[in-house]
Amino acid sequence: MSEFAKAAQAATTDMRAVFEATPLARNAHLSKRFGADIWLKREDLSPVRSYKIRGAFNAMRKRLATHPDQRHFVCASAGNHAQGVAFACRHFGVKGTIFMPVTTPQQKIMKTRTFGGDQVEITLIGDIFDQALSAAQDYCTEQGAHFLSPFDDDDVIEGQASVAVEMLEQLGHAPDMVILPVGGGGLSAGVTRYLTETGAETALRYVEPMGGASLQAALAAGKPVTLERLDSFVDGASVARIGARTFQHLHRIDPAHLLIAPENRICVTMLEMLNVEGIVLEPAGALAVDILPALGAELAGKTVVCLTSGGNFDFERLPEVKERAMRHMGTKKYLMLRLPQRPGALRDFLETLGPEDDIARFEYLKKTARNFGTVLIGIETHRPENFDSLFARMSAKGFRFTDITDDDVIAGFVI
């Protein structure tokens, strides 16, 4: 057995003094749906509701073992790593300064304060993780503190590998396939290296959010590159640049084994897991489950483990998740309607609606036109095919309209 594998096992043993192993649970709903034996490694049930506690604990544990006088740690995080560091700071009785993007959900900020107590201070800075990271590194240099990377650190990667250690112990054998979410790459690098170096004959599949596919970009370039644009909706996995150390462990993967999950589709998966299974997953936590339909026939008859990597979801975001999910399923659309400025025009439009169609938004955007007014209309329905018949009825009555649902530029201004 390699030194890395032994170290990951030792880290796992030390973690038991702080928290129990997260459950590995067979999911009957997903197993039946995909004709496979689907298991969920429930990292959303760790003390901080994500796997990040593992890397933070291990990196701090090893630093204090070699530098017992180290009393100040600094990190940058979109939320989950922050909670892991805060938890570890309180456990070891050391000071922590945590930099988080201003856009971080309030639920994650509040929980970070709860876990860290008086041991931590939180600084909100920047709109995305990479801006908070730069500020944290500058502060760390000024203060002479020790920086705890959320992913690009050998001890963090080693700590995240404890997920694989537990998974093999709980399952009793190596699964046929493991599906790994990818953000900065710490979890995927640690699990990949552990399974490889212990000789597990397990196929690995990786999944990134469409708006933060930094591993895909790195594989194409042959080295880590910085994304020009980043969608921060999947905040736990939206990283503009894959880690240099993590990429060393991931650069040989087959690009065909890396799949991309659209943000709106992830919302459908989140709602399904909540409504059907009662499992609360944050957007990043749903990545591995979301990609199952795309794998299709690859799953049949296989034992598959999905890592549900986090459950830090702020329910104030639920309306946005529902909105995105409906737009992906095609059951909600936004139209720009030219409405004639004459008596009865609105009634004529309303008569085009079917029994399953509902107006969710109606807003005049331009009232000064003499003959026509521009109206923003949001329509919800039960089945996507209802829109075909609705649009046909609208056209037959002479209504001119534009579907702006998927027009990011226009929708960004008016929706």
C-alpha positions as CSV (number, residue, x, y, z in Angstrom):
1,M,0.0,0.0,0.0
2,S,1.3,3.5,-0.9
3,E,2.3,6.1,1.7
4,F,-0.6,8.3,0.6
5,A,-3.1,5.5,1.2
6,K,-1.7,4.8,4.6
7,A,-1.8,8.5,5.5
8,A,-5.4,8.8,4.3
9,Q,-6.3,5.8,6.5
10,A,-4.5,7.4,9.5
11,A,-6.3,10.7,8.9
12,T,-9.6,8.8,8.8
13,T,-8.9,7.2,12.2
14,D,-8.0,10.5,13.8
15,M,-11.3,12.0,12.5
16,R,-13.3,9.5,14.5
17,A,-12.3,11.5,17.6
18,V,-14.2,14.5,16.1
19,F,-17.1,13.1,14.1
20,E,-18.6,9.8,13.0
21,A,-18.2,8.4,9.5
22,T,-20.9,9.8,7.2
23,P,-23.5,7.3,6.0
24,L,-23.3,5.2,2.8
25,A,-27.0,4.6,2.0
26,R,-28.5,2.6,-0.8
27,N,-31.2,4.8,-2.5
28,A,-34.1,2.6,-3.7
29,H,-35.7,5.4,-5.8
30,L,-32.6,6.0,-7.9
31,S,-31.7,2.3,-8.0
32,K,-35.1,1.5,-9.5
33,R,-35.1,4.4,-11.9
34,F,-31.7,3.6,-13.4
35,G,-31.7,-0.2,-13.1
36,A,-28.6,-0.1,-10.9
37,D,-27.5,-0.4,-7.3
38,I,-27.1,3.3,-6.5
39,W,-25.6,4.3,-3.2
40,L,-25.2,7.8,-1.8
41,K,-22.2,8.8,0.3
42,R,-24.0,11.3,2.4
43,E,-21.4,14.1,3.0
44,D,-24.3,16.4,3.4
45,L,-24.7,14.7,6.9
46,S,-21.3,15.6,8.2
47,P,-21.2,18.0,11.2
48,V,-20.8,20.9,8.8
49,R,-23.0,19.4,6.2
50,S,-20.2,18.9,3.6
51,Y,-17.0,16.9,3.2
52,K,-14.9,20.1,3.6
53,I,-14.4,19.4,7.3
54,R,-12.2,16.5,6.4
55,G,-9.5,18.4,4.5
56,A,-9.6,21.3,7.0
57,F,-9.2,19.1,10.0
58,N,-6.4,17.0,8.5
59,A,-4.4,20.1,7.3
60,M,-4.8,21.8,10.7
61,R,-4.0,18.6,12.6
62,K,-0.7,18.0,10.6
63,R,0.3,21.7,10.8
64,L,-0.1,21.8,14.6
65,A,1.8,18.5,14.9
66,T,4.9,20.0,13.3
67,H,4.3,23.6,14.5
68,P,2.6,23.5,17.9
69,D,3.1,27.3,18.3
70,Q,1.0,28.1,15.2
71,R,-2.1,29.8,16.6
72,H,-3.5,31.7,13.6
73,F,-5.0,30.1,10.5
74,V,-6.5,31.9,7.4
75,C,-8.7,30.6,4.7
76,A,-10.9,31.7,1.8
77,S,-14.1,29.9,1.0
78,A,-17.5,30.2,-0.7
79,G,-18.9,28.7,2.5
80,N,-18.3,25.0,3.0
81,H,-14.5,25.1,3.6
82,A,-15.1,28.1,5.9
83,Q,-17.4,26.0,8.1
84,G,-14.8,23.2,8.1
85,V,-12.0,25.5,9.1
86,A,-14.2,27.2,11.8
87,F,-15.1,23.8,13.2
88,A,-11.4,22.8,13.3
89,C,-10.4,26.2,14.9
90,R,-12.8,25.7,17.7
91,H,-11.7,22.1,18.2
92,F,-8.0,22.9,18.3
93,G,-8.5,26.2,20.2
94,V,-6.7,28.4,17.6
95,K,-7.6,31.7,15.9
96,G,-9.2,31.7,12.4
97,T,-9.7,34.5,9.9
98,I,-12.0,33.5,7.1
99,F,-12.5,35.4,3.9
100,M,-15.8,34.8,2.0
101,P,-17.3,36.4,-1.1
102,V,-19.9,39.0,-0.5
103,T,-22.3,36.8,-2.6
104,T,-22.0,33.9,-0.1
105,P,-25.5,32.7,1.0
106,Q,-26.4,34.0,4.5
107,Q,-27.0,30.5,5.7
108,K,-23.3,29.6,5.2
109,I,-22.1,32.8,6.8
110,M,-24.3,32.2,9.8
111,K,-23.2,28.6,10.2
112,T,-19.6,29.5,9.9
113,R,-20.0,31.9,12.9
114,T,-21.9,29.2,14.8
115,F,-19.2,26.6,14.3
116,G,-16.2,28.9,15.0
117,G,-17.7,30.9,17.9
118,D,-15.2,33.4,19.4
119,Q,-12.3,31.6,17.6
120,V,-13.0,33.0,14.2
121,E,-13.5,36.4,12.4
122,I,-15.2,36.6,9.0
123,T,-14.4,39.1,6.3
124,L,-16.7,39.4,3.3
125,I,-14.9,40.6,0.2
126,G,-15.2,40.2,-3.6
127,D,-18.0,38.9,-5.8
128,I,-16.5,35.5,-6.5
129,F,-14.3,33.0,-4.6
130,D,-11.1,33.8,-6.5
131,Q,-11.3,37.5,-5.3
132,A,-11.7,36.4,-1.7
133,L,-8.8,34.0,-2.2
134,S,-6.5,36.7,-3.3
135,A,-7.4,38.9,-0.4
136,A,-6.9,36.1,2.1
137,Q,-3.5,35.2,0.7
138,D,-2.4,38.9,1.0
139,Y,-3.7,39.1,4.5
140,C,-2.0,35.9,5.5
141,T,1.4,37.2,4.3
142,E,1.0,40.4,6.2
143,Q,0.0,38.7,9.5
144,G,2.4,35.7,9.3
145,A,-0.5,33.3,9.7
146,H,-0.8,29.9,8.1
147,F,-3.0,29.6,5.0
148,L,-5.4,26.7,4.7
149,S,-6.2,26.2,1.0
150,P,-9.7,24.9,0.3
151,F,-8.4,22.4,-2.2
152,D,-4.9,23.0,-3.5
153,D,-3.0,21.5,-0.6
154,D,-1.5,18.0,-0.2
155,D,-2.8,17.7,3.3
156,V,-6.3,18.8,2.3
157,I,-6.3,16.3,-0.6
158,E,-5.2,13.6,1.8
159,G,-8.0,14.5,4.2
160,Q,-10.6,14.4,1.4
161,A,-9.4,10.9,0.5
162,S,-10.9,9.8,3.8
163,V,-14.3,9.7,1.9
164,A,-13.0,6.8,-0.1
165,V,-11.5,5.1,2.9
166,E,-14.9,5.1,4.6
167,M,-16.8,4.2,1.4
168,L,-14.8,1.0,0.9
169,E,-15.1,0.0,4.5
170,Q,-18.8,0.6,4.5
171,L,-19.5,-1.1,1.2
172,G,-17.2,-4.0,1.9
173,H,-15.8,-4.0,-1.7
174,A,-14.9,-1.5,-4.4
175,P,-18.0,-0.2,-6.4
176,D,-18.2,-0.5,-10.1
177,M,-18.4,3.3,-10.5
178,V,-17.9,6.4,-8.3
179,I,-19.3,9.8,-9.4
180,L,-17.3,12.7,-8.1
181,P,-18.3,16.4,-8.1
182,V,-15.5,18.8,-9.1
183,G,-14.9,22.3,-7.9
184,G,-11.3,23.1,-7.1
185,G,-10.5,19.4,-7.3
186,G,-9.6,18.5,-3.7
187,L,-12.2,15.8,-3.2
188,S,-11.9,14.3,-6.7
189,A,-8.1,14.3,-6.5
190,G,-8.1,12.6,-3.1
191,V,-10.6,10.0,-3.9
192,T,-9.1,9.3,-7.3
193,R,-5.6,8.9,-5.9
194,Y,-6.8,6.6,-3.0
195,L,-8.8,4.3,-5.2
196,T,-6.0,4.1,-7.8
197,E,-3.3,3.4,-5.3
198,T,-5.3,0.7,-3.4
199,G,-5.9,-1.1,-6.7
200,A,-9.7,-0.6,-6.7
201,E,-11.1,-1.6,-10.1
202,T,-13.6,1.3,-10.1
203,A,-14.6,3.4,-13.0
204,L,-14.6,7.1,-12.1
205,R,-16.8,9.8,-13.6
206,Y,-16.5,13.5,-12.8
207,V,-19.0,16.3,-13.1
208,E,-18.7,20.1,-13.1
209,P,-21.3,22.9,-13.3
210,M,-21.5,24.4,-16.8
211,G,-20.7,27.8,-15.5
212,G,-17.6,26.7,-13.7
213,A,-16.0,24.0,-15.8
214,S,-12.4,24.7,-14.8
215,L,-11.2,21.1,-15.0
216,Q,-12.6,20.8,-18.6
217,A,-10.7,23.9,-19.5
218,A,-7.5,22.7,-17.9
219,L,-7.7,19.3,-19.7
220,A,-8.2,21.1,-23.0
221,A,-5.2,23.4,-22.4
222,G,-3.0,20.8,-20.7
223,K,-2.6,23.0,-17.6
224,P,-4.8,25.0,-15.2
225,V,-6.2,28.1,-16.8
226,T,-8.5,30.8,-15.5
227,L,-12.0,30.9,-16.8
228,E,-13.0,34.3,-18.3
229,R,-16.6,34.0,-17.1
230,L,-17.9,32.2,-14.0
231,D,-21.5,31.5,-12.9
232,S,-21.6,31.5,-9.1
233,F,-25.0,29.8,-8.7
234,V,-23.3,26.5,-7.9
235,D,-21.3,28.3,-5.3
236,G,-19.7,25.2,-3.7
237,A,-18.2,24.2,-7.0
238,S,-17.8,27.4,-9.0
239,V,-14.0,27.9,-9.1
240,A,-12.4,29.9,-12.0
241,R,-9.2,27.9,-11.9
242,I,-8.6,24.3,-10.9
243,G,-5.9,23.8,-8.3
244,A,-2.3,23.1,-9.5
245,R,-1.8,20.3,-7.1
246,T,-5.2,18.8,-7.7
247,F,-4.7,18.9,-11.5
248,Q,-1.5,16.8,-11.0
249,H,-3.8,14.0,-9.9
250,L,-6.5,14.6,-12.5
251,H,-4.7,15.5,-15.7
252,R,-4.7,12.0,-17.0
253,I,-8.4,11.4,-16.8
254,D,-10.2,10.8,-20.1
255,P,-12.1,14.0,-21.1
256,A,-15.0,11.8,-22.1
257,H,-15.3,10.8,-18.4
258,L,-15.9,14.5,-17.4
259,L,-19.5,15.6,-17.7
260,I,-21.0,19.0,-17.5
261,A,-24.2,19.8,-15.6
262,P,-26.3,22.9,-16.6
263,E,-27.3,25.0,-13.6
264,N,-31.0,24.9,-14.3
265,R,-31.0,21.1,-14.6
266,I,-29.3,20.8,-11.3
267,C,-32.3,22.7,-9.8
268,V,-34.6,20.0,-11.1
269,T,-32.4,17.4,-9.4
270,M,-32.4,19.4,-6.1
271,L,-36.2,19.6,-6.1
272,E,-36.6,15.9,-6.9
273,M,-34.3,14.9,-4.1
274,L,-36.2,17.2,-1.7
275,N,-39.7,16.3,-2.7
276,V,-39.2,12.5,-3.3
277,E,-36.5,11.6,-0.9
278,G,-36.6,14.4,1.7
279,I,-32.9,15.0,1.1
280,V,-31.7,18.7,1.2
281,L,-28.8,19.2,-1.2
282,E,-27.1,22.5,-2.1
283,P,-26.4,22.9,-5.9
284,A,-22.9,21.5,-5.6
285,G,-24.1,18.7,-3.5
286,A,-26.5,17.6,-6.2
287,L,-24.0,17.4,-9.0
288,A,-23.2,13.6,-8.8
289,V,-26.9,12.7,-8.7
290,D,-27.8,15.1,-11.5
291,I,-25.5,13.5,-14.0
292,L,-27.0,10.0,-13.6
293,P,-29.4,10.3,-16.6
294,A,-26.5,11.3,-18.8
295,L,-24.7,8.1,-18.0
296,G,-27.7,6.0,-19.0
297,A,-26.8,2.5,-20.1
298,E,-23.4,2.7,-18.4
299,L,-25.2,2.3,-15.0
300,A,-27.3,-0.8,-15.8
301,G,-26.6,-3.6,-13.3
302,K,-23.7,-1.7,-11.7
303,T,-22.9,-0.8,-8.1
304,V,-22.6,3.0,-8.3
305,V,-21.7,5.5,-5.5
306,C,-22.7,9.1,-5.9
307,L,-21.0,11.6,-3.5
308,T,-23.7,14.0,-2.3
309,S,-21.0,16.5,-1.3
310,G,-23.0,19.2,0.6
311,G,-26.3,20.2,2.1
312,N,-25.8,23.8,3.0
313,F,-28.8,25.2,1.3
314,D,-30.4,28.5,2.2
315,F,-34.1,28.0,1.7
316,E,-34.5,31.7,0.8
317,R,-33.0,30.5,-2.5
318,L,-35.9,28.0,-3.0
319,P,-38.0,30.3,-5.3
320,E,-35.0,30.8,-7.6
321,V,-34.3,27.0,-7.6
322,K,-38.0,26.4,-8.5
323,E,-37.9,29.1,-11.2
324,R,-34.7,27.7,-12.8
325,A,-36.1,24.1,-12.6
326,M,-39.3,25.1,-14.4
327,R,-37.5,26.9,-17.1
328,H,-35.3,23.9,-17.7
329,M,-38.3,21.5,-17.8
330,G,-40.0,23.9,-20.3
331,T,-43.0,24.5,-18.0
332,K,-42.3,28.2,-17.6
333,K,-41.6,30.8,-20.2
334,Y,-41.2,34.5,-20.5
335,L,-42.6,36.4,-23.5
336,M,-42.4,40.0,-24.8
337,L,-45.9,40.6,-26.1
338,R,-47.0,43.4,-28.4
339,L,-50.4,44.1,-27.0
340,P,-52.8,46.3,-29.1
341,Q,-53.9,49.5,-27.2
342,R,-57.6,49.0,-27.8
343,P,-60.5,47.9,-25.5
344,G,-60.8,44.2,-25.2
345,A,-57.2,43.3,-26.3
346,L,-56.3,42.0,-22.9
347,R,-59.5,39.9,-22.8
348,D,-58.6,38.5,-26.3
349,F,-55.2,37.5,-25.1
350,L,-56.5,35.8,-21.9
351,E,-58.9,33.7,-24.0
352,T,-55.9,32.1,-25.7
353,L,-54.7,30.6,-22.4
354,G,-55.4,26.9,-21.9
355,P,-56.9,25.2,-18.8
356,E,-53.4,24.4,-17.5
357,D,-51.8,27.8,-18.3
358,D,-51.3,30.4,-15.5
359,I,-50.0,33.9,-15.7
360,A,-47.1,34.3,-13.1
361,R,-46.1,37.8,-14.2
362,F,-47.7,40.6,-16.2
363,E,-45.8,43.9,-16.5
364,Y,-46.2,46.7,-19.0
365,L,-42.7,47.7,-20.1
366,K,-43.8,50.5,-22.5
367,K,-47.1,52.3,-22.2
368,T,-46.6,55.4,-24.3
369,A,-47.0,53.8,-27.7
370,R,-50.2,54.9,-29.3
371,N,-51.1,51.7,-31.1
372,F,-49.2,48.9,-29.2
373,G,-47.8,48.4,-25.7
374,T,-44.9,46.1,-24.8
375,V,-45.8,43.6,-22.1
376,L,-43.5,41.2,-20.2
377,I,-45.5,38.0,-19.4
378,G,-44.4,35.0,-17.4
379,I,-46.5,31.9,-18.0
380,E,-46.4,28.6,-16.1
381,T,-48.1,25.4,-17.3
382,H,-48.2,21.7,-16.3
383,R,-46.6,20.3,-19.5
384,P,-44.1,21.8,-21.9
385,E,-46.1,20.8,-25.0
386,N,-48.9,23.2,-23.8
387,F,-46.8,26.1,-25.1
388,D,-46.9,24.8,-28.7
389,S,-50.7,25.0,-28.7
390,L,-50.7,28.3,-26.8
391,F,-48.3,29.9,-29.3
392,A,-50.4,28.6,-32.2
393,R,-53.6,30.2,-30.7
394,M,-51.8,33.4,-30.0
395,S,-50.5,33.6,-33.6
396,A,-53.9,32.7,-35.0
397,K,-55.4,35.7,-33.1
398,G,-52.7,38.0,-34.6
399,F,-50.6,38.5,-31.4
400,R,-47.0,39.2,-32.0
401,F,-44.6,38.0,-29.3
402,T,-41.0,36.9,-28.7
403,D,-39.9,34.1,-26.4
404,I,-37.1,35.5,-24.2
405,T,-36.8,32.6,-21.8
406,D,-33.4,31.5,-23.0
407,D,-32.1,34.9,-24.1
408,D,-29.6,35.6,-21.3
409,V,-29.0,39.2,-22.3
410,I,-32.6,40.3,-22.4
411,A,-33.7,38.1,-19.5
412,G,-30.9,39.5,-17.4
413,F,-32.4,43.0,-17.7
414,V,-36.2,42.3,-17.5
415,I,-36.7,39.0,-15.6
